[in-house]
Structure formats: C-alpha cells, structure tokens
Amino acid sequence: MEPFSKEDTKGLSIMEFNILKNTPLYSCFSELGKKIYLPEGIFFWSGRAKKEAELNGTIGVAYSYEKDYINGGSTDWGPCYVEDVKNFFQKIDVNDIVTYASISGLSELRERWKKWIIKKSLYNEATEHEKISNLKRYTTNPIVTAGVTNAIFMNCALFLNTTDSIILPNKRWGNYDNIISRFLGANIQSFEFFHDGKFNIKGLIDAMNIVIQNQNKIILMLCFPNNPTGFVPKKEEIAELIEKLKDFYSKNNYPIIILIDDAYEPYIFSRHVSQRSIFYDIQQLEENIIPIKLDGITKELLMYGGRVGFATIGLKKEWVQNDQELEILKNEIDNKLSAINRSTISNCNHYYQTVAMKLLEDHNISEIMKKRDKIIQVLQKRYEVINALLKDMNDPNVTVDPNAGGFFIFLNLDPNLILANDFADHLLRQYKVGVIPIQNLKEKINGIRIAYSSINLDAIPEFIKRITLALKDFK
Ligand SMILES: Cc1ncc(COP(=O)(O)O)c(C=O)c1O
C-alpha cells in the first residue's frame, strides 16, 4: 500500500503510520511522538527528480564543474567546495577531534566567528568606528549550534510557548513549519510576502497588529536571501521596514524579537539590493527591537555536512548600567543557550569546529574568500541568465518573485490555469525536468522553486525552454 496518502494543510502528502499505529510503540508515544511527522514534499520531488529528470532543479546545494571555480580543477560535476578545506582534513591533531568540544562551542571558534560577524557588517573602519564598537560590545559571543537548523530550533524553543505566534512570510522554508508547528506546537501568523511584486511591509506590520492582540511580545523571523524566492530587500526597503518597526514599537511598547536566518548570507548577486544582513541595521537601534543572528559554515563556507552553525543575540545599551553588568548579562544568556544545547545535542561536532576555526584564521581567510568568490561568480552568472530568460518568456500566467541571491528562484503560476503539483508532475514526466512545486492555495502560493544552484549555466536555456513548452500544454 502507498504509505503517503493524506494531505496536510500545505498540500503535501503525509504518512498515515497505519502499521505503527497498531503497535505498542505508538500507544506509548508522547503527544509529541504522536503528532510529529516529516512531510514528504521536497524529499518526494527531489527523489523523483533524481530518478526521472534529465535536468534537475530540485537540489538546494551549489553544484558545478570543479574547473569552473578552481584553476586546473577537474571536469567532474559535484558539490562546490572551498579548495583549502581539503588541506585541513589530514592535518588535524587527534586532540582536536576525539575529545568533547565545550557545550557552547570551542571558545576560539566563537571568538573568530564574532570577528567574522564584524567583518561581514561591511562597516568602514575609518568612518564607522562607533558602529563597529557598538556591534562588538552589544552582541553576545556566538554560541555554536548543529547547523543553522539547530540555531533556529534553539531560538524558537527559547521564545515560543504553544499559545504564542511567530510571524513568517507565506513563502518560507518548509522546515520552519516542522520546528514551530509540528515540534514546538506554536502558531504561525503568516503574511503575504509580496504585494504588487514588492516586499509587503504593510502585510508584515498588519500581522504584527494581529499578534499583539494576544501576546505581549512580537516574534518574527526573516530570511534574506530567501528560500524559496531568492528575495533580498533593497536598502530603501530595509529603511522603510525599520521605520515601521520603530513606529509599531513606540505605539505598543512590547519587545520585538527578530530571528534572522542568514543561512545564505554571502550569496548576493545584484548591486541594487542591500549587501549585508538586516541584522546589522536592527542591532544599532536603541529600541527593544532585538535581532538574533542565525548563521553558519554550512552554506556560507560550503560545508553543509559539517553541521556547524551559530546564534548571536543583539543586546541594548539600556539593559545594563556598566561593563561589568554587560559581561554578566552575556554570561547569563550563554547559560540559557548552553542549557538548550546540553539538553538536546549536548555539544557540537569537534572535528568540524576545528576545521571551521582553521578556515577562519586571519592568514587563511582572505585566500578562502577569494576562492569562495569564484563559486559566487559561477552562481551569479546563472542568476543573470535565468532571470533574463524568464523575463523574455513574457507569459501572463507566470510571474517571477523579486530575487537577488541565494540558491533559488520562484515562479508563480496562475492557479486557474495550472496547479503547481500537477505542473511539476507534468514537467517531470513529459520533459524530464525536476522542480519543487509549492502549492498552498489558502496561503496564496502556487508555484515552482527552481534551484539554479545545481543547474549548470549551459543547461539553463534548455531548462527554461522545457518549462515554456510544458506551460503551453496547459493552455
Ligand atoms: C532558509 C534556510 N535556513 C536554514 C537552512 C538550514 O541550514 P543548515 O544546513 O545550516 O541547517 C536551510 C537549508 O536548506 C534553509 O534553506
């Protein structure tokens, strides 16, 4: 019998657990154990694409020919990596591998990541001295987590009761729903991400106005570059959002926690959008609009399997009287976050923390960045070509969400013409093209996500041609 048959509210098939339900294991499960399930959406489509597709746009990992980003590299197609990573693999001392790393992570790695966060701010050392000093002082020492996923989980667990709501855009990474709704049992207040092809800041604030009726805090999560759309806000949009947040704060006077999923932080391909994480602008605010930066080596240094991420909390001057209190506060926060690590993963993989630390050593970092830039350039070319081709498509039934970075682009399909799941199925069967459909009409989503991170440049025209042909079949 087909194990996947029911549909959840996102239109994804879910397991019925028909056999498991009749075992004593199931009757002993906790409420969580009974409730939790892994929706098959992405895995189902990427599994099918692996078998059926000639052109696979389902994989959210950067792939390329080695020769395209390493001088003298091979013509093998594989995951992009920073060449120097290889150099460390054999050279690590046994003491840096086999022993436990401390619960909150290797202290030297935490210090290096903090320096790295400061570097990523792009503040000018000569003219923005005050901002740099504020950033250094009023942020915690990053705690090491098992990838960005674990940092998201940790912070959602820290802030959300089952009666609380977190505000998220309708187009979001599906795993947020696993963590927030299915695991923690909290609520999601969704807003439409775009209005008239622009960031729907009004929709976001409206969602905050709904949530504040029932709770004395706002918890919001933002992710730029976004999965599944690739959206990155322009500087003006960030400025507008910040003005509206300040206005909201002054009217309601309740803290606003903003979890910032920076998983795709360095992958920005357009000069017309903000070049740095929104974390930095929010961190400088005096109001209790509190940013929490969630980032990691997984995508940033192309070491997905290394599972090293970080959570860093922005603090406010007014919370403490002096330096001593500031240090105590940082330790107190560290204790809370460490407690979540200790009671879930205990501590993170020592080996990959050591590799990350070596990559971030001052004498290595500029070379590493040069090498990573080559990979970014490979992706940027694909971004330019796929956007140009989609623009030329000129189909009134298809719109492309604004995008400027990350690994994906999102095509909205007119639901009166085609449903996304049917379209993805047709694309795969008839045209051997794999994409991830996202279909949730209640949330006003009906479209396909294309991971151009894993489609080579010269295959993109054929990829789009086949999509164009497939669309014609529905007219
Ligand atoms: C938006 C977003 N956040 C976080 C992650 C998870 O990153 P990590 O591999 O570091 O857990 C992903 C991975 O696909 C993602 O798309």
Ligand as a Chemical Component Dictionary entry (heavy atoms), coordinates in Angstrom:
data_LIG
# 
_chem_comp.id                   LIG 
_chem_comp.type                 NON-POLYMER 
_chem_comp.pdbx_formal_charge   0 
_chem_comp.three_letter_code    LIG 
# 
loop_
_chem_comp_atom.comp_id 
_chem_comp_atom.atom_id 
_chem_comp_atom.alt_atom_id 
_chem_comp_atom.type_symbol 
_chem_comp_atom.charge 
_chem_comp_atom.model_Cartn_x 
_chem_comp_atom.model_Cartn_y 
_chem_comp_atom.model_Cartn_z 
_chem_comp_atom.pdbx_ordinal 
LIG C1 C1 C 0 16.249 29.156 4.713 1  
LIG C2 C2 C 0 17.102 28.090 5.289 2  
LIG N1 N1 N 0 17.521 28.200 6.554 3  
LIG C3 C3 C 0 18.294 27.265 7.117 4  
LIG C4 C4 C 0 18.677 26.155 6.421 5  
LIG C5 C5 C 0 19.463 25.076 7.122 6  
LIG O1 O1 O 0 20.785 25.257 7.130 7  
LIG P1 P1 P 0 21.758 24.225 7.880 8  
LIG O2 O2 O 0 22.164 23.234 6.871 9  
LIG O3 O3 O 0 22.841 25.094 8.375 10 
LIG O4 O4 O 0 20.995 23.608 8.987 11 
LIG C6 C6 C 0 18.267 25.972 5.104 12 
LIG C7 C7 C 0 18.673 24.773 4.357 13 
LIG O5 O5 O 0 18.177 24.389 3.351 14 
LIG C8 C8 C 0 17.470 26.975 4.511 15 
LIG O6 O6 O 0 17.036 26.862 3.254 16 
# 
loop_
_chem_comp_bond.comp_id 
_chem_comp_bond.atom_id_1 
_chem_comp_bond.atom_id_2 
_chem_comp_bond.value_order 
_chem_comp_bond.pdbx_ordinal 
LIG C1 C2 SING 1  
LIG C2 N1 SING 2  
LIG C2 C8 DOUB 3  
LIG N1 C3 DOUB 4  
LIG C3 C4 SING 5  
LIG C4 C5 SING 6  
LIG C4 C6 DOUB 7  
LIG C5 O1 SING 8  
LIG O1 P1 SING 9  
LIG P1 O2 DOUB 10 
LIG P1 O3 SING 11 
LIG P1 O4 SING 12 
LIG C6 C7 SING 13 
LIG C6 C8 SING 14 
LIG C7 O5 DOUB 15 
LIG C8 O6 SING 16 
# 
